């Protein structure tokens, strides 16, 4: 086994598979967030260095969600319950 010490440690620990599955189930069954909450979340995501742009779609690079219609930010930000692994404002902690 070769160890690489020149690679910086990640700034956060991405959530595990079970934690992501539970969070997803809770999010999709939580209803819709208020327009004000969605606007705050959108601003936070657009300023985040982990934001991933693919064509005309935006995804969170921090949460490690697979690229699906459920994880595209225009849809995901509307969930009433939504956590940010980086703890940004506007999200559940």
Secondary structure, DSSP 8 states (H G I E B T S, - for coil): ----SSS---SS----HHHHHHHHHHHHTS-B--HHHHHHHHHHHHH-TTEEEETTEEEESSS---SSTTTSHHHHTTBSS-B-TT--TTSB-
